[in-house]
Amino acid sequence: MIDATRPPITDPTPIFDFYRGSAGTELLTAAVSHFGVFERLARAPRRFEELRAELHLAERPAVVLVTALRAFGLLTPDAEGRLALTPQAREHLVPGAPFDISGYIGLSAKAPGVVELVERLKTNRPAGTEPSQDGAAFIYREGLESAMEKEQSARMLTLSLAGRAKNVAPVLAARYPLPEARVLLDVGGGTGLYAIAWLLRHPTLQAIVWDRPEVLKVATEIAAAHGVAERLKCVPGDMFTDPVPQADVILLSNVLHDWDVPQNRTLIRRCAEALPPGGSLLVHDVFLNDAFDGPLPVALYSAVLFSLTEGRAYSTAEYRSWLREAGLEPGEVVPTLVHCGVLPARK
Ligand SMILES: C[S@@+](CC[C@H](N)C(=O)[O-])C[C@H]1O[C@@H](n2cnc3c(N)ncnc32)[C@H](O)[C@@H]1O
C-alpha cells in the first residue's frame, strides 16, 4: 500500500546512487574505448564545440558525456576555457602513457550496457523506439512511439516511479507547503502522489493531475486509496497541444528532465501563460551545477535520463533562464530528497 502521508525514516538516496552507478562504468568506457576522448585531448585541449564536432555528437549527448567526465574529475577547463585533461586523466587514461589503464577499462567495451549507451549517444534517440519495441518510456509527443499509450507498459512505468514518489512527495509537501493555494495542477503527474501529498496536508486544496489516459488509470486508483478522489481530478491530455487546465499553482515534477531544450521552453511558456498573476510554477527536479561539472550523482542520473527519454539533467541557471524568458521570477531551490529540489517561480 502506497502511503503519501509520511516520509521514510531512513534516506533512500544512497540506494538510488548505487543503482544509477552503472552509468559511470558505461560513460567512462564509452569515452575511453569508443570515442577516444582522452587520446584526442592529450594531443591538444579543445573547445566543447570542437570536441563535439570531432566526436560527431549532437549537443545533448555531448553535454551528458562531458559533464560526467568533468564530474569524475578527468576533464577540466584550461585558462582559455578549453576542455583539458586533469593530471590524473593524463597519467592513467591516455593510451601508451606509462601508467595507462585504458586497456583494463576496455574489458567492458563490448558489455551490453556500454554498447547500448554508445548507440544512444551516437543516434541521440531514446531507447525503446525500434519498431519491435513498446515505445519510449515516460514521454509522449506526436510523431514518437510511446510506451505511455499502452495499458500494460504505462501501468508498469507509472508504478515504477511510485517508488521514488512515495519517498519524495511527503518531503516536498512538508518542505514547501502551499497554504495559500486553491487549485494545484500536476503536469505529467503520473501516479499523482505529489499532488496527493499536498492534498493530505491542506484539506481545502483541490488538485488536477494532467497526464495520458492510460497513466491516469493508475492515478485514479491511488487517489481513491488515499481518500482524496473527490478533490483530485484526473484530466487526460497532451501537455504540448491541449489547453492548460486552470490552476494557481502548477507543478512540473520530474517532467522537464524528459525533454530537450525547445520542448522545455515551450512547456514553461505554456504553463506561465496559463497562470493568473501571483500564481506559481514549481519545477521539482534534479539540478546540475551551473558550471556543468557535477554533482556526480546528478551527472550519472543525467545519462540514465538521456538514454530513456529525449531529456537530460539541467542546471539551475538553465531553468532560471527559461522561467525568466516566460515572464516568471524564479526563487531559490528548496532541497527535497534523492538529489531533487523544488525551484519556485512567481508570475
Ligand atoms: C517521468 S514521469 C514523472 C511523473 C511524476 N510527475 C513524478 O514526478 O513521479 C513523466 C510523466 O509525464 C507524462 N507525459 C509525458 N508526455 C506527456 C504529454 N505529452 N502530455 C501529458 N503528459 C505527458 C508521462 O505519462 C509521465 O507520467
PDBQT file of the ligand as one rigid body, heavy atoms in Angstrom, charges set to zero:
ROOT
HETATM    1  C1  LIG A 401       8.992  10.964 -15.530  1.00  0.00    +0.000 C 
HETATM    2  S1  LIG A 401       7.274  10.940 -15.373  1.00  0.00    +0.000 S 
HETATM    3  C2  LIG A 401       7.010  11.999 -13.957  1.00  0.00    +0.000 C 
HETATM    4  C3  LIG A 401       5.807  11.573 -13.158  1.00  0.00    +0.000 C 
HETATM    5  C4  LIG A 401       5.603  12.371 -11.863  1.00  0.00    +0.000 C 
HETATM    6  N1  LIG A 401       5.430  13.770 -12.120  1.00  0.00    +0.000 N 
HETATM    7  C5  LIG A 401       6.731  12.118 -10.901  1.00  0.00    +0.000 C 
HETATM    8  O1  LIG A 401       7.442  13.078 -10.534  1.00  0.00    +0.000 OA
HETATM    9  O2  LIG A 401       6.915  10.973 -10.484  1.00  0.00    +0.000 OA
HETATM   10  C6  LIG A 401       6.709  11.920 -16.724  1.00  0.00    +0.000 C 
HETATM   11  C7  LIG A 401       5.199  11.936 -16.866  1.00  0.00    +0.000 C 
HETATM   12  O3  LIG A 401       4.853  12.813 -17.961  1.00  0.00    +0.000 OA
HETATM   13  C8  LIG A 401       3.784  12.236 -18.677  1.00  0.00    +0.000 C 
HETATM   14  N2  LIG A 401       3.762  12.754 -20.039  1.00  0.00    +0.000 N 
HETATM   15  C9  LIG A 401       4.707  12.558 -20.998  1.00  0.00    +0.000 A 
HETATM   16  N3  LIG A 401       4.365  13.185 -22.131  1.00  0.00    +0.000 NA
HETATM   17  C10 LIG A 401       3.166  13.802 -21.886  1.00  0.00    +0.000 A 
HETATM   18  C11 LIG A 401       2.328  14.615 -22.673  1.00  0.00    +0.000 A 
HETATM   19  N4  LIG A 401       2.630  14.948 -23.926  1.00  0.00    +0.000 N 
HETATM   20  N5  LIG A 401       1.199  15.092 -22.097  1.00  0.00    +0.000 NA
HETATM   21  C12 LIG A 401       0.882  14.766 -20.807  1.00  0.00    +0.000 A 
HETATM   22  N6  LIG A 401       1.654  14.012 -20.015  1.00  0.00    +0.000 NA
HETATM   23  C13 LIG A 401       2.792  13.531 -20.554  1.00  0.00    +0.000 A 
HETATM   24  C14 LIG A 401       4.102  10.750 -18.625  1.00  0.00    +0.000 C 
HETATM   25  O4  LIG A 401       2.981   9.960 -18.942  1.00  0.00    +0.000 OA
HETATM   26  C15 LIG A 401       4.612  10.570 -17.210  1.00  0.00    +0.000 C 
HETATM   27  O5  LIG A 401       3.592  10.255 -16.302  1.00  0.00    +0.000 OA
ENDROOT
TORSDOF 0
